[in-house]
Each structure stands twice: as structure tokens, then as C-alpha cells.
């Protein structure tokens, strides 16, 4: 390959297809036609002399060569965007798309306040919320699949703090809450002391983003030599709230997220009968976005949205 003759626009196409794993979605992202994206990949393949993708029934699978190239290509493109950043983001004039990875409960809590701020300045920006299926979003940020990740990431945050200034992921604490036991109004346990025996004898619903069959509550119970029966596992707080209001299942939620279920008026909150660490909701982003004016603007909006949301929750 002669680098001097390489069309660097092909790397933008490569990056989009790697991120989307789909020619159609990559074309939409780049405002190109699908044939144009396909042709660009063909030119890049010919320039490199190696296959980069294999067509599958549900998208494009990258080869090992593509997987090896992508982190360096993504980093180079991000550095170039940083150099070309005008340094003075004007939300009412500059179009921008922000990608936020968060769970439904965090989105329900923060996004109404974020939208109020954006509408107040007539921002042209768009916000895409990506599903969060992990307690460790560092790979999403490292690979540039999300600009920000918001949620409870205890292991990831601990690892970042141990690295100190060497960490490539930045972190900001948005707010904290405590776990509570949640049940329906009129539940047999709603008007009695919720001790450990009654709690363990009940049937439970677990909210698990990753699909793990156990959570922090089960780890706390195991430390006491106890366990509970999890009858149902779901991956959304809204779903949990709806099911709990129509059953005798107990669930454990951060107190600040009960409102996000949409069923707060039909639910009862009780202190847990065993100690559980507080929930710290953090915002994470990659160092490459630290100095970009658009990213700084969105970081401040998210901090303000969290402040407004938690103030409203306390007032309620």
C-alpha cells in the first residue's frame, strides 16, 4: 500500500462500518448511499490487499485485520476532530450528535431536565441514548461507541481511581442514593417489620442489565450466610415497577430510581434488613473528549440535569 495515494476519507467509512456493523446504518450515519459505502470499503480493501469485513445475515463481521486496525484509526480520527474543533461550541448554531449510554432509569431521571436546558437555548444538537448492558462501560468509551456513560459502575470507577492521572477515562460523580426494598401497596409485608427471615422467605424480582442471575443484594446476603429465591429477572426498572405493582414479588431499587418506574404512587419503600453499599451514579467519558468544546458543553448540561433531578426528588 502506498500511503501517499490513500484517500483518507476511506478511513471515515471504515470507522463508521466498524461502529455500526451495518452498511445501511453506516450510510445513514455518514449521509451517504449504501452503494457508496460499499464502494469505499472495496477501495480500502484493494489498497490494503486484505479483507476487512465478511458479510453475514445480520450485518458485517470485521476480520482480525479490521479489529486490529480500528483502535488506531478511531484514535487518529478523534485527534483530528479535536484539532479541527473550533473551540467555541455554539449550541444554537452548531449541529452535533451526542451519544449517551445509560439505563432506562437514569434516562428517565435525567433526560427531562436535559431537554429543558437544550430547548432553553434552542440547541441544534441531537442526543442518541444507547442501551447500557454492562456495569463496566470503559470499552464503549475506549472504542468511541459512546461519548458518555452514566450509571452505577463500582468496579470500573475503582479501577480508574487506582490509575489516577494515568487513566484514559475520566469520571465525575453526579449523585448518590441508597438501595431500598420495593413492594406493592397492600403487600403482606408492607405493614410489618421487614426482618431478614421475612425478606429471605419472600419471592423476588432482580433487575440485571447484563443478565447475571444474581446482584449486589445476593452478594450481601451470601456474606451473611443467607440467600433468596429470585423468581424473575428483568433488565429495566420500568418493567420491574409494573410487575411488582401487580404481584407479591419484592425488588431492590435505588431510592432515586423509584420515581422512574412510573409507579411510585402504587409502591411502598422499606429499608433493607441487611447492609448494602450506597449507589453512586457517575458520568464517564474518554480523555480524548476532555478538551472538545461541544463535549464540555454537554458535560455541564448533564451535571446540571443531575442536580435538577435530585433536587426535584428530594422536594417530592
NORQUI-V142571 format. One record per residue. N is the residue number from 0. RES is the residue in one small letter. SS is DSSP state (@ for helix, = for strand, . for the rest). OMEGA is omega as a letter, one per 40 degrees, with the letter a starting at -180 (* if undefined). BURIAL is b if it has 16 or more other ideal C-beta (glycine too) atoms within 10 Angstrom, else e. Layout:
N:RES:SS:OMEGA:BURIAL / N:RES:SS:OMEGA:BURIAL
This chain:
0:x:.:i:e / 1:x:.:a:e / 2:x:@:a:e / 3:x:@:a:e / 4:x:@:a:e / 5:x:.:i:e / 6:x:.:a:e / 7:x:.:i:e / 8:x:@:i:e / 9:x:@:i:b / 10:x:@:i:b / 11:x:@:i:b / 12:x:@:i:b / 13:x:@:a:b / 14:x:@:a:b / 15:x:@:a:b / 16:x:@:i:b / 17:x:@:a:b / 18:x:@:a:b / 19:x:@:a:b / 20:x:.:a:e / 21:x:.:i:b / 22:x:@:a:b / 23:x:@:a:e / 24:x:@:i:b / 25:x:@:i:b / 26:x:@:i:b / 27:x:@:a:e / 28:x:@:a:b / 29:x:@:a:b / 30:x:.:i:e / 31:x:.:i:b / 32:x:.:i:e / 33:x:@:i:e / 34:x:@:i:e / 35:x:@:i:e / 36:x:@:i:b / 37:x:@:i:b / 38:x:@:i:e / 39:x:@:i:b / 40:x:@:i:b / 41:x:@:i:e / 42:x:@:i:e / 43:x:@:i:b / 44:x:@:i:b / 45:x:@:i:e / 46:x:@:a:e / 47:x:@:a:b / 48:x:.:a:e / 49:x:.:i:e / 50:x:.:i:e / 51:x:.:a:b / 52:x:=:i:b / 53:x:=:i:e / 54:x:=:i:e / 55:x:=:a:e / 56:x:.:a:e / 57:x:.:i:e / 58:x:=:a:e / 59:x:=:i:b / 60:x:=:i:e / 61:x:=:i:b / 62:x:.:i:e / 63:x:@:i:e / 64:x:@:i:e / 65:x:@:i:b / 66:x:@:i:e / 67:x:@:a:e / 68:x:@:a:b / 69:x:@:a:b / 70:x:@:a:e / 71:x:@:i:e / 72:x:@:i:b / 73:x:@:i:b / 74:x:@:a:e / 75:x:@:i:e / 76:x:@:i:b / 77:x:@:i:b / 78:x:@:i:e / 79:x:@:i:e / 80:x:@:i:e / 81:x:@:i:e / 82:x:@:a:e / 83:x:@:i:e / 84:x:.:a:e / 85:x:.:i:e / 86:x:.:a:e / 87:x:.:a:e / 88:x:.:i:b / 89:x:.:a:e / 90:x:.:a:b / 91:x:.:a:e / 92:x:.:a:e / 93:x:.:i:e / 94:x:.:a:e / 95:x:.:i:b / 96:x:=:i:e / 97:x:=:a:b / 98:x:=:a:b / 99:x:=:i:b / 100:x:=:i:b / 101:x:=:i:b / 102:x:.:a:b / 103:x:@:a:b / 104:x:@:i:b / 105:x:@:i:b / 106:x:@:a:b / 107:x:@:a:b / 108:x:@:a:b / 109:x:@:a:b / 110:x:@:i:b / 111:x:@:a:e / 112:x:@:i:b / 113:x:@:a:b / 114:x:@:i:e / 115:x:@:i:e / 116:x:@:a:b / 117:x:@:i:b / 118:x:@:a:e / 119:x:@:i:e / 120:x:.:a:e / 121:x:.:a:e / 122:x:.:i:b / 123:x:.:a:e / 124:x:.:i:b / 125:x:=:i:e / 126:x:=:i:b / 127:x:=:i:e / 128:x:=:a:b / 129:x:=:i:b / 130:x:=:i:e / 131:x:.:a:b / 132:x:.:a:e / 133:x:.:i:b / 134:x:.:i:b / 135:x:.:a:e / 136:x:.:a:b / 137:x:@:i:b / 138:x:@:i:e / 139:x:@:a:b / 140:x:@:i:b / 141:x:@:a:e / 142:x:.:i:e / 143:x:.:i:b / 144:x:.:i:b / 145:x:.:i:b / 146:x:.:i:b / 147:x:=:i:b / 148:x:=:a:b / 149:x:=:a:b / 150:x:=:a:b / 151:x:.:a:b / 152:x:.:a:b / 153:x:@:a:e / 154:x:@:a:e / 155:x:@:a:b / 156:x:@:i:b / 157:x:@:i:e / 158:x:@:i:e / 159:x:@:a:b / 160:x:@:i:e / 161:x:@:i:e / 162:x:@:i:e / 163:x:@:a:e / 164:x:@:i:e / 165:x:@:a:e / 166:x:.:i:e / 167:x:.:i:e / 168:x:=:i:b / 169:x:=:a:b / 170:x:=:i:b / 171:x:=:i:e / 172:x:=:a:e / 173:x:=:i:b / 174:x:=:i:b / 175:x:=:a:e / 176:x:=:i:b / 177:x:.:i:e / 178:x:=:i:b / 179:x:=:i:b / 180:x:=:a:b / 181:x:=:i:b / 182:x:=:a:b / 183:x:=:i:b / 184:x:.:a:e / 185:x:.:i:e / 186:x:.:i:b / 187:x:.:a:e / 188:x:.:a:b / 189:x:.:a:e / 190:x:.:i:e / 191:x:.:i:e / 192:x:.:a:e / 193:x:.:i:b / 194:x:.:a:e / 195:x:@:a:e / 196:x:@:i:e / 197:x:@:a:e / 198:x:@:a:b / 199:x:@:a:b / 200:x:@:a:e / 201:x:.:i:b / 202:x:=:a:e / 203:x:=:i:b / 204:x:=:i:b / 205:x:=:i:b / 206:x:=:a:b / 207:x:.:i:e / 208:x:.:a:b / 209:x:.:a:e / 210:x:.:i:e / 211:x:.:a:e / 212:x:.:i:e / 213:x:.:a:e / 214:x:.:a:b / 215:x:@:i:e / 216:x:@:a:b / 217:x:@:i:b / 218:x:@:i:e / 219:x:@:i:b / 220:x:@:a:b / 221:x:@:i:e / 222:x:@:i:e / 223:x:.:a:e / 224:x:.:a:e / 225:x:.:i:e / 226:x:.:i:e / 227:x:.:i:b / 228:x:=:i:e / 229:x:=:a:b / 230:x:=:a:e / 231:x:=:i:b / 232:x:=:i:b / 233:x:=:a:b / 234:x:.:i:b / 235:x:.:i:b / 236:x:@:i:b / 237:x:@:i:b / 238:x:@:i:e / 239:x:@:a:b / 240:x:@:a:b / 241:x:@:a:b / 242:x:@:a:b / 243:x:@:i:b / 244:x:@:a:b / 245:x:.:a:e / 246:x:.:i:b / 247:x:.:i:e / 248:x:.:i:b / 249:x:=:i:b / 250:x:=:i:b / 251:x:=:a:b / 252:x:=:i:b / 253:x:=:a:b / 254:x:@:a:b / 255:x:@:a:b / 256:x:@:a:b / 257:x:.:i:b / 258:x:@:a:b / 259:x:@:i:b / 260:x:@:a:b / 261:x:.:a:e / 262:x:.:a:b / 263:x:@:a:e / 264:x:@:a:e / 265:x:@:a:e / 266:x:=:i:b / 267:x:=:i:b / 268:x:=:i:e / 269:x:=:i:b / 270:x:.:i:e / 271:x:.:a:b / 272:x:.:i:b / 273:x:.:a:e / 274:x:.:i:e / 275:x:.:a:b / 276:x:.:i:e / 277:x:.:a:e / 278:x:=:i:b / 279:x:=:i:b / 280:x:=:a:b / 281:x:=:i:b / 282:x:=:i:b / 283:x:=:i:b / 284:x:=:a:b / 285:x:=:a:b / 286:x:@:a:e / 287:x:@:a:b / 288:x:@:a:b / 289:x:.:a:e / 290:x:.:a:e / 291:x:.:a:b / 292:x:@:i:e / 293:x:@:a:b / 294:x:@:i:b / 295:x:@:i:e / 296:x:@:a:b / 297:x:@:i:b / 298:x:@:a:b / 299:x:@:i:e / 300:x:@:a:b / 301:x:@:i:b / 302:x:@:i:e / 303:x:@:i:e / 304:x:@:i:b / 305:x:@:i:b / 306:x:@:i:e / 307:x:@:a:b / 308:x:@:a:b / 309:x:@:i:b / 310:x:@:i:e / 311:x:@:i:e / 312:x:@:i:b / 313:x:@:a:e / 314:x:@:i:e / 315:x:.:*:e
